[in-house]
């Protein structure tokens, strides 16, 4: 009977150790979750608030770059000249025309 009692005690000790490890792990995870909720942005930097005009400008620039990147160098030069002379919207229209040739 003593043999069994020793093995039971050993198993209880193993279980306690495992529970302690699990408790520590859960505590660490909960700290990370709390920290993530406190700062949902992630990297600690605040995002600048964009006005409607600035957002529209960025969208237009993205369209321009998106069309320009698929053109050949000579076509890109052509579109850049149009952009300087007539503006971004005309340059986008020309880039679209050149891209769909």
C-alpha positions as a Markdown table, in Angstrom:
| # | Residue | x | y | z |
|---|---|---|---|---|
| 1 | Unk | 0.0 | 0.0 | 0.0 |
| 2 | Unk | 2.9 | 2.4 | 0.7 |
| 3 | Unk | 4.0 | 2.1 | -2.9 |
| 4 | Unk | 0.7 | 3.3 | -4.2 |
| 5 | Unk | 0.5 | 6.2 | -1.8 |
| 6 | Unk | 4.0 | 7.4 | -3.0 |
| 7 | Unk | 2.9 | 7.3 | -6.7 |
| 8 | Unk | -0.3 | 9.2 | -5.9 |
| 9 | Unk | 1.7 | 11.9 | -4.1 |
| 10 | Unk | 4.1 | 12.1 | -7.0 |
| 11 | Unk | 1.2 | 12.5 | -9.4 |
| 12 | Unk | -0.4 | 15.2 | -7.3 |
| 13 | Unk | 3.0 | 17.1 | -7.2 |
| 14 | Unk | 3.2 | 16.8 | -11.1 |
| 15 | Unk | -0.3 | 18.1 | -11.4 |
| 16 | Unk | 0.4 | 21.0 | -9.1 |
| 17 | Unk | 3.5 | 21.9 | -11.1 |
| 18 | Unk | 1.6 | 21.7 | -14.4 |
| 19 | Unk | -1.2 | 23.9 | -12.9 |
| 20 | Unk | 1.4 | 26.5 | -11.8 |
| 21 | Unk | 2.9 | 26.6 | -15.3 |
| 22 | Unk | -0.5 | 27.0 | -16.9 |
| 23 | Unk | -1.4 | 29.7 | -14.4 |
| 24 | Unk | 1.8 | 31.7 | -15.3 |
| 25 | Unk | 1.1 | 31.3 | -19.0 |
| 26 | Unk | -2.4 | 32.5 | -18.7 |
| 27 | Unk | -1.2 | 35.5 | -16.6 |
| 28 | Unk | 1.2 | 36.4 | -19.4 |
| 29 | Unk | -1.4 | 36.1 | -22.1 |
| 30 | Unk | -3.9 | 38.2 | -20.1 |
| 31 | Unk | -1.3 | 41.0 | -19.8 |
| 32 | Unk | -0.7 | 41.0 | -23.5 |
| 33 | Unk | -4.5 | 41.1 | -24.2 |
| 34 | Unk | -5.0 | 44.0 | -21.8 |
| 35 | Unk | -2.1 | 45.8 | -23.4 |
| 36 | Unk | -3.4 | 45.2 | -26.9 |
| 37 | Unk | -6.9 | 46.5 | -25.9 |
| 38 | Unk | -5.4 | 49.6 | -24.4 |
| 39 | Unk | -3.5 | 50.4 | -27.6 |
| 40 | Unk | -5.4 | 49.0 | -30.6 |
| 41 | Unk | -3.3 | 50.9 | -33.1 |
| 42 | Unk | -0.4 | 48.6 | -32.4 |
| 43 | Unk | 2.9 | 50.5 | -33.1 |
| 44 | Unk | 2.3 | 53.4 | -30.7 |
| 45 | Unk | 2.1 | 56.1 | -33.4 |
| 46 | Unk | -1.0 | 58.0 | -33.9 |
| 47 | Unk | -2.5 | 58.2 | -37.4 |
| 48 | Unk | -2.8 | 61.6 | -38.9 |
| 49 | Unk | -6.4 | 62.7 | -39.6 |
| 50 | Unk | -6.8 | 63.4 | -43.3 |
| 51 | Unk | -9.1 | 66.0 | -44.7 |
| 52 | Unk | -11.5 | 65.0 | -47.5 |
| 53 | Unk | -9.3 | 67.0 | -49.9 |
| 54 | Unk | -6.1 | 65.2 | -48.8 |
| 55 | Unk | -7.8 | 61.8 | -49.0 |
| 56 | Unk | -9.1 | 62.6 | -52.5 |
| 57 | Unk | -5.6 | 63.7 | -53.5 |
| 58 | Unk | -4.1 | 60.5 | -52.2 |
| 59 | Unk | -6.6 | 58.4 | -54.1 |
| 60 | Unk | -6.0 | 60.3 | -57.3 |
| 61 | Unk | -2.2 | 59.8 | -56.9 |
| 62 | Unk | -2.7 | 56.1 | -56.3 |
| 63 | Unk | -4.7 | 55.8 | -59.5 |
| 64 | Unk | -2.0 | 57.7 | -61.4 |
| 65 | Unk | 0.8 | 55.5 | -60.0 |
| 66 | Unk | -1.3 | 52.4 | -60.6 |
| 67 | Unk | -1.7 | 53.1 | -64.3 |
| 68 | Unk | 1.8 | 54.5 | -64.7 |
| 69 | Unk | 3.5 | 51.4 | -63.4 |
| 70 | Unk | 2.2 | 49.2 | -66.2 |
| 71 | Unk | 3.5 | 51.5 | -69.0 |
| 72 | Unk | 6.7 | 51.3 | -70.9 |
| 73 | Unk | 9.3 | 53.9 | -70.2 |
| 74 | Unk | 8.6 | 56.0 | -73.3 |
| 75 | Unk | 4.8 | 56.0 | -72.5 |
| 76 | Unk | 5.6 | 57.0 | -68.9 |
| 77 | Unk | 7.6 | 60.0 | -70.1 |
| 78 | Unk | 4.6 | 61.0 | -72.3 |
| 79 | Unk | 2.2 | 60.8 | -69.4 |
| 80 | Unk | 4.5 | 62.8 | -67.1 |
| 81 | Unk | 4.6 | 65.6 | -69.6 |
| 82 | Unk | 0.9 | 65.6 | -69.8 |
| 83 | Unk | 0.7 | 65.7 | -66.0 |
| 84 | Unk | 2.9 | 68.8 | -65.9 |
| 85 | Unk | 1.0 | 70.5 | -68.7 |
| 86 | Unk | -2.6 | 69.6 | -68.0 |
| 87 | Unk | -2.8 | 68.0 | -64.6 |
| 88 | Unk | -3.2 | 64.7 | -62.9 |
| 89 | Unk | -6.7 | 63.9 | -64.2 |
| 90 | Unk | -5.6 | 64.3 | -67.8 |
| 91 | Unk | -2.5 | 62.3 | -67.2 |
| 92 | Unk | -4.6 | 59.4 | -65.7 |
| 93 | Unk | -6.9 | 59.5 | -68.7 |
| 94 | Unk | -4.0 | 59.3 | -71.1 |
| 95 | Unk | -2.3 | 56.5 | -69.1 |
| 96 | Unk | -5.6 | 54.5 | -69.2 |
| 97 | Unk | -5.8 | 55.0 | -72.9 |
| 98 | Unk | -2.2 | 53.9 | -73.4 |
| 99 | Unk | -2.6 | 50.9 | -71.1 |
| 100 | Unk | -5.7 | 49.6 | -72.9 |
| 101 | Unk | -4.1 | 49.8 | -76.4 |
